[in-house]
């Protein structure tokens, strides 16, 4: 990758894929320059370049170069070189998993860049600090720093930087489990990159989108997006990107139980990373190869792969990677029945995890050790580790409280029952031992007295410890109850607002329904009062008016039912592959006769048939409502256009009319269900059809947009992602 701008983004996907490991010849050239340079500032610049060049496969040298650059910069008061040295040290310690030290160096660099008024470098540092907080699962702080970075980039009009900020924010939402929001940010990032024809950036976005679908187990969608990313990386010749795509695709093949294909993908990944000298990539691929071979029943191969993975992680001092590899080895030894070796690996892993922040791995390791000590009958060690597991579980629960309250309670109760069972087992065992000892009382009364005193002391200690733990549990439960009361109060206030909005909305719906039925009653009454008093032409006119009023009432009722389903959560987007133009033409045919009766021209401008993955019924309802509104508010002699425009991997659908338009005051409340909209003649309307269109498009992670000028006309449009395009003949 080579440039500082891309280096500092440090997002999971972009950082790994985009980085091109410098050739050894380049490092040697820089070292040669270092020996002949006389100028101090140039010397510092070369040291900083060497620090970046050695980042991936010579991390110890990289840190040494950065520290040397820091010391010389301070001596000669070279602030720019000092800021870059601090920045490099932050990146290197972040790679090693030392988050606190990384934040300290980023903060030092940021203070210098603020004094030098360098907003571009400040934006990069905010992104890096946001990544650290995301790793620590402090999502609120992570969002705060990425939003500060985004603001600076918007001030600088840095389009590519804005795109990558959207991607960083998407990663946070992804880890929070807010996958809809993550996808919206990824798609926003993708559109900006497509506008710049940034194929490398587009590949990153498709990769991130693919990873989201992989997390929600939508494997078909994940595969489509990862293969798009792979195709772009192949087109631009980015081998590191190709390797990362193959790494994720192997997870999909593994889920499909296509183990040969998964292994083939990982072997391609290994070949590229070996060529590039990407030690981190080699470690990741060997770890996954070990897992795949366990699943395919060839565990004898997994052992060597796990050892290679461990060796590579140790070379680059990736502590979390080392812990994952040792944990995998321990699971392998347990599977082989070698519990002693497994225990040794788990103890080493647990000691290592004390130095980094990885509570999920620490919990897995602790639970495996518990199972081994249970097997050995070491109840004291089992109890000690179970207490540690409870502490770790409590820590994880606090981090995920907002999204997994129910899960936390279930996990807590489960762990509590395990502890109770363990204590019951210990109590039963002690009672058994006491009975045995009482039988031998006559033979050795002194030994019996000693044992009884020991047992009594143990019981007192256990009870005291149990009471302390129960007190902590009660305090935690009281805190949870307090938080739940606050949440209930907030929900009560929200429900009161929602009920008020509902009452207003029902009143407007009643008015909308009353108008067409009043019209029907009026026209029918006129005809019935004077059955022979009207000529055939007038009767035909009244019948057409009655038909229009009935159609309006039916359309309103259908929209009301669909909206009610959407609000109750019963309506779920069930997506399928559909040819978009068939839906558009079907709806045009439905209104064509009514348009001709009103003297309105209906024009189709559809590009080649795009294939989209959508809920057919929802999108059909969106197009039907937009066309119905255009027909309703376009006077005789007007025109309605239905257009599609293919833009990259999306299709833009446009409904345009030359109708009465919408005033600026009505535009602001157009999608508010609790507000009154004014139709033709000032008649109150709920605008339910447009609200329904907005809800349905949001279920496709899209939004409805419009432009309108009073007395000129209105244009509605929205986007849909496409999978392929069929040429129209």
N, C-alpha and C positions, 0 to 999 in steps of 0.2 A: 504494500500500500504506500509506504514511504513518506507521506505528508502528515504533519501534526494534526491537521484538521480532521482527517478520518480516524487517526489513532485514538483521539480522546473520546469518541462517542461511546466506546466500550459497551455497546449493547450486545446481548448474548449472541445474536446472529451475525450482526454486521462486523463486530470486532473480530470474530473468528474467521469468517469467510473472506473479508476484505483484505486481510493482512497478507502480504506477500513476503515471505522470509527472505531477507537480503542474502545474496550469494556470499560465500566465504571470501571471494576475491574482493568484494566491496569492503568488507570488514578489514581485510588486510591492507587495502589501499588507504583507508582512514587511519589505521595504526601507523602506516609509513608517514603520512602527512603530519601526524602528531609529533614524530621525532624531529621534523625539520622546521616546524612552525615556531617563529620568534614572537609574534604578536599575541599578547595574553588573551584578548577577547576572542580572537580566532581560535586559539587553543581551547578555550572553554566551549565554543560552538562545536568544534570537532568532538570533544568529549561527550557533549549532549547527543550528537549524531551517533556516536559509537554506542551510547547507552540504549538508544532506540533500536539500533541494528542488532544488538545482541539479546534483545528482549526475550525471544522465544526459545532459543536453544543454548544460551550462555548467560543465564539470568544473574549468576553471581558476579560475572564480569560487568554486566550491565549496571548492577547496583554500585560496584566499585567506581565505574566511570562517572556516574551521576553524583556520587559523594565527593569525588575529586573536583568535579565541575562546581559543586556548591561551595567548597572551601576556597577555591581560587577566586570565584565570583565575589565572595564576601571580602576577600583580601583586597581586590582591585575595585570594589564597589561597582561591579557590572550587574545592574539590576535585571536586565533582560535575560542574561545567562543564568542568574540565580533563580528567576521565576521558572525558567524552562527546566532547570535541574530539579527543583522541588516538584514540578509537574511530572517529570520522568520517574522520580522516586515514588510518587503517589501511584502511578500506573503499575510499577513493578511490585510494590507491596500489595496492591489490589490483586494482581495475578497470583501472588503467594497466599492470598486469603487473609492477610493481616489488615483487616478493615480499619481499625482504629489508627494505625500508623499511616495508612493511605489517606484517611481523612485529614490527619494532621498536616501532611505535606501538601495536599490540595489546598487547605486553608491558607498556608503560608504563601503559596503561589498566587492565590486569589487576592490576597492583601496587596501584593506588589502590583498585580495587573490593574487593580482598582486605582492605585496611586498613579500608574502610568496611563490610565484611561484607555485601556485596550478592551473594548466590549467583545470583540471576536474571541479572544482568549478567555475572557470571563465566561462567555456562553459555553465554551468547551468544558471549563472547570465545573460549572453548575451541572452539566450533563454527567460528568464523572462522579461527582458527589451524590447526585440522584441515584446513580447505579449502586453505589455502596449502600445507601439507605434501603434500596429495593432488595439487595441481598440480605440485609438485616430484617426485612419484612416490616420496616417502618414506612409504610406506603404513603402516609400523609406527608412526611418530610421529603420523600422521593418525588412526589408530585409537585411539592413547593419548589424544589430546585429545578426540575425539568421545565416548569412553567416560567421561572425566571429566565432560563436559557431561551425558551421560545419567544418571550417578549423582546429580548435583546436581538434575536435573529430577525424578528419582524421589523424592528427599528432599522436594522441594517439592510432590509429587503433581501435577505439571504434565503432564496427559495429552497435550495438543496438542504440548507441547515434546518429550515422549518419542517421539511419533509422528514428528516431524521428525528426531530423533536417529537413529531406525531408518533413516530415509530417507538421512541423511548417510552412515551406515555402509554401507548398500546401495550407494551410489555408489562407495565405496572398493573393495568386493568386485567391482563391475562393472568398474572400471578394471584390477583384477588378473586379470580373466578368470574369476573365480569366480562364474559367473552363477547357479548354484543358490543359493548363500548370499545373493547380492544379491536374488534374487526372494523368498526367505523373509523378509528384512528389509522389503522393499517391501510384501509382503502383511501383515506384522505392523503396519506403519504404516497401511495401508489400513483394517484392522479397527478400530484405535483411532479413526481419523477417521470411519468409518461409525458407530461408537457415539456420537460427538458430532454426527453429521449435518453434518460440516464438508465441504460440497460443494467448496469451493475446495481444501482439502487432499486430498480424494478425487480431484479432477481431476489434481492434481500427481502423486499415487501412480500413477494409471492411465497418466499420461504417462511416468513413469520406467519402469514395467513395459513399456510399448510400446517404449521406447528399448532396453531389454535385449533384447527379441525382435528388434529391428532389428539389433542388433550380432551376434546369432547367426544372422542371416539367416532367421528364422522370420517371414516377412513377413505371413502371414495373422494370426497371433497379435498381431503388432505393430500391424497395422491395426485389429484389433478393439479393443485397449486405447487406442490414440490416438484412435479415433473416440468411445469412451466419454468420454475426457477432453474432447474437443471439444464433445460434447453437454452436459456439465456446465458448461463455461465459457460456452457459449451460454445455458444456463438462468439462470446468475447474472449474465450480461451482462459478463463479463470479456473485453474485446476483446484485451487484451495476451496473455491465455492462448490465445485463439482463433488469434492470429497465430503463436504458437510451435507450436501443434499443426499448423497448415498447413505450417510450415517443415519439420517432421519427416515429415509425410505426403508432402511433395513428394519426399523420398528414396525412399519406397516406390513412388510412381508412376513415378519415374525408373527404378527397378529393373525395374518391370513394362513398361518402354519405352512407357508411356502419357505421352508428353511433353506433349501439350496439357493433360492434367489436372494434371501437375506444374507447368506454367507458370501455370495458373489458380489453383492453391493459393498459389504465390509472389506472384502479383499481389494476391490478397486480403490476404496478409501485408504487402505493401508499403503497401496502402491504409490498413490499421489503424495500422501504425507511423508512417506519414506524419501521420495524424490525431493520434496521441498524442505526436508529436515524439520518438519512440524512435529515436535515430540508430543505436545498436548494432543494433537489429532491421532497420533499413533496409540497413545495411552487409552483414549476414548474408544477407538475401534477394537483394540484387543479386549477391553472389558466387555463390550457388546458381543464379540465373538465367543467369549467364554459363556455368556448367558445363553446364546442361541444353541450352543452345543449341549448345555445342560438340558434344554427343552427337547432337543432331538434325541436324547438318550445316549449321548457320547460324552459323558462327563470326564472320561479319561483324557480327552483333548483340552477340556476347560482349564485344568490345573496349570498347564504351560502358558496358556493365554493370560490367565490372571497374574501369573508371576511376571510376564513381560509388561503387562499394564502397570503393575506395582513398580517395576524398575524404572519405567519412563516417568511416572508421576514423581518418583523420588528424585530423578535427575533435575527436574524443573522446580522442585520444592513445592509442588501443588498439594498442600496438606489435605484438602478435601478429597482430591483424587486418590491420594494414598489411603485415606480412610475407607473410601468406597471399594478400592481393590482388596484391602485386607478383610473387609466385611464379606466380600464375595468369596475370598479364600476360606474364611471361617465357615461359611454356609456349605462350601464344597466338602470340607473336612467332616462336618456334621453329617452330611449325606453319605460319606464314606465310613462313618462310624469311628473316626479318629477324633474323639472328643477332647483329648489332652492337647493336641496341636491346635484344634479349633479354639480352645480356651486361651491358649497362649496368644493367638492372633487377635482375639476379641479384647483381651486385656491391653495389648499394645494399641489397638484401635481406640479403646476408651480413653487411654492416657493422651493420645494424640488429639482426640476431639475436645479435650479440656482446653486446648490452646486456640481453637477456632470456633466460629458460630455455626453449628450444624445440628440443631436439636433433633431433627428427624433421624439423622444417622445415629446420634447418641442413644436415642430411644430404642432403635432396632438392635444396636449392639448390646445394650443393657438387657433387653428381653431375651436375647440368645444366651447371654451369660447366665441369666436366671434359670433357663431350661437345663443348662449343663449342671449347675450347682444343685438343682432339684434332683437330677439324676444321681448325683454323687451322695445325696442325703446331707449336704452341708446347709442346714437350715439357717444358721446364723448369717452366712454370706448371702443366702437367698433373700432373707428379710432385709438386709442392708441394701441390696440392689433393688429390691422392690420399692423401698423408700425413695431411692434415687430416681427410679422410673416414675414414681408419683410426682416428684418435683419437676422432672422434665416435662411430663404430661401437662402439669399445671401451667408451665411456662408456654408450651405450645397452645394450650387452650386460651390463654390470655391474648396471644397474638391473633387468634382466629375467632375471637368472641363474637364479633358482629355477624359473621356469616355462618358460624357453626355452633350456635348455643346448644341446640338439641344434641348434636354429636358429642359435644364436650360433656354434657351431663351423662349421656350413655357410657362414654369412655370412663368417666370418673366412677360411676357405679360399678362398671365392670372391674376396674382396678381395685376398688374397695372390696368387692366380693372375693377377689383373688387373695388379698391380704387376710381377710377374715378366714378364708379356707386354710391359708398357710398357718395362721395362729392356732386354728382349731387342730390342725395336724400336729403342731408342736405340743399343744396341751395334751392331746391324746397320747403322743409318744412319751411325754414326761410321766403321765399317770401310769402308763404301762411299766416304765422303768421303776417307778416307786413301788408298784405291786411286786415286781421281781425282787427289789431290794428288801421289802418287808418279809418276804419268804426266808431270806438269809439273815434276818435280824439276830437270831440266836447265835449264829456262827460268828458274826462280826459286828457287834453293836456299835463300836466306835466308828467304823466306816459308814454305817447306816446314818448315824447322827450327822456326820460331815456332809453326806449326800443330801439329807433332808434340808440342812441349812443352805446349801448351794441352790437347791431347787427353789426354796422360799425367796432367796435373794433374786433369782432369775425372774420369778413371777412378779415380784414387786417392781422390778425394772421394766418388764414388758408392759405391765398395767400403766405405769407412769408414762411410758413412751406412747402408749395407745391413747391415753387421755390427752396428752399434748397434741398428738396428731388430730384427734377428734375436735379439739378446740380450734385448731387452724382450719379444719374443714368447715366448722360452723361459721367462723369469721368470713371465710370465702363465700359461703352460701348467702350470708347477710349482705355482702357486697353485691352479689348477683341479683338479689331481691331488690335492693335499692336501685340498681341500674334498670331492672325490668319495670319498676314503678315509674321511673322517668320516661322510659320508652312508651309505657301505656298512656301516660299523660299526653305525650306528643301525638300518639295514634288517635286519642280521643279528640284532640283539637283538629287533626286532619280529617277525621270522620265528620265533625260538625261542619267544616267547610265544604266537604264533599256532599253532605245532605242538603246544604243550602243551594249548592250548584245544581244538584239533581232536581230540587223543587222548581227552580227557575227553568231548567231544561225541559221538564215535563210540561210546564205551562206553555212553553213555546211549541212543543210537539203537538199538544192539544189544539193549539191555534192552527198549526199547519194542517192537521187532519180535518179540522172543522171546515176550513175554506173549500176544499174540493167537494166534501159532502153537502155543504150548503149550496154550492153551485149545481150539483146534480139534482137536489130537491127542488131548487127554484125552476130549472129548465123543465123538469118533469111536470111540476105543478102547472106551468104555463101551457104545456101541450095538453094536459088532461082537462084544464078548465075550458079550453076552446079547441076540442078535438078536430073540428072541421073549419076552424077559423084561420088556419095557416096554410100557405101553399107548400108544395113538396120541397121546394128549395130551402125555405125557412126551417122546416122540420129537420131536413138533412143537416143544416147548419147547427141546430140545437143538439142533434144526436152526436155530431163530431165534438162539440164542446163537452157533452156528457162523457164521451169516450176519453177525451184528454184529462178531464177531472178525475175519472176513475183510474187512469194510468198513473197520474201523479200520486194519488192516494196509495196505490199498490206499490209504487217505487219507494215512497216514504216508509211504508210498513216493512218492506224487505230490508231497507237500510237500517231501520230501527232494530229489527231482529238480529242482523249481522253485528251491529254496534253493541247490542246487549251481550251477545256471545263473546265478543272481544273483551268487553269490560269484566266479564265473569271469569275470564281465563280459560273458557272451554274451547276457544278457537285457537288452534295451533297450526302454524304453517307446515303443510305437508308437501314438500317440494318434489318435483319431478322434471324430467327433460321435456321441454315443449318448444315447438316452432312458434316464435312470437307473432309473426305476421298472420297466422291463422286466427289468433285471438282478436287482433285488430280488425281484420276484414269481417269477422263474424259480427262484431259490434257495429261496424259501419253499416252492414246490411240491415241490422235491426232498426236503425233510425233513418235509413235512407228514404222510406216512404213518407215518414213524418216531415223530413226536411223538404221533400218535394212539395208536400201540401202547404208548407209555410213559405215556399219560394226561396229556400236557402240552398246555396251551392255547397256540395260536400266533396272535398278534394283529398285524394290519397297520394302521399309521396313516400313510399316505403322502399328502403334499400334491400339488398340481398337478404334472404331469410336467415335471421340469427337464431341459434338454438340457445335457450336459456333454461336455468334450473330454478323453478318458481312453484309456488302454490297456484295452480291454474285458476281456481275459483276466486281467490283473493284478487289477483291481478285483473281477472275478467271484470270483477266488481268495480275496481278502480277506474278502468277504461270506460265501462258503461256509465258510471256516475259523471265522469268528466265530459263525455260526449252529450249526456242528457242535459247537464248544466249549460253547455255551449249552445245546444239547440233551444233551450228554454229562454236564454237571455240574448239571442241573436234575432234581430227583426227581419222581416221579409226583405229579400234582395241582398242579404248578407252572405258571408262565406265562412265555412269551417274547414280547417286543414287538419289532417292526421299525418304526422311525419315520423320517420325513424332515421337516426344518424348513428352509424357505427364508429366508435372512437376507441381505438385500441382493443382492450378486452371488455368494453362496455358498449351498450346500445342506449342512446338517448331517445325517449318517446315523448313527442310533443303534440299537444292538443291546443289549437289556436283558433280564435273566433274574432269576428268584427262586431261583437255585441255591445251592450250598454256599458261594459266595464265596471270596475269596483272603485269606490272612493277611497282616498287614503285613510279616512277614519274607520271604514269597514275592514280594510286590510289588516289592521292591528288586532282585530278580534275574530278573524275569519275562522280560526281553529279552536276557539274557546267555547266549550259546550254549554257554559252557563251564561252566555251573552246573547243578546238579540241582534240579529242581522236584518237589514232592510233589503227587500227584493224590489221588483218592478212595482211602481206605484206606491212605494213606502210600506208595503205589507211586511209584517214581522215574520222571520223565518229562523229555524234552528241551524241551518247549514249542516245537517247531519251527514249528507252525502260526502262533503269534503272532509269532515272529521273522520269518517270511515276510511276514506282514501289514505289519509295521513297515517292512521293506525295500521292499516294493512301493509303499507310500504315500510313502516318501522319494523314490522315483523320480518322483512327482507333486508334489514340493515340499510335502508335507503330513505330518502326524504323527498317530499313533494315541494316543488318550487314554483313560483309564478311571478309574472309581470302583468300589470294592468294599468290602462289609462282610461279615465272616465270618458264615455261617448266614443271611444276609439276601438276598444276590444281588450281581450284577455288572452294570455298564453300560459298554460300549465305544462310543466315537463318534469320528468324523473329519469333516473338511470337504472339499468339492470345489468348485472355481470353476464357475459356470454361464454359458452364453452366452445362453440364452433359456428361457422357461417356456411350456409348452403347457397351456392350461386343460383340466382333466379333466371330461369330461361323462359 
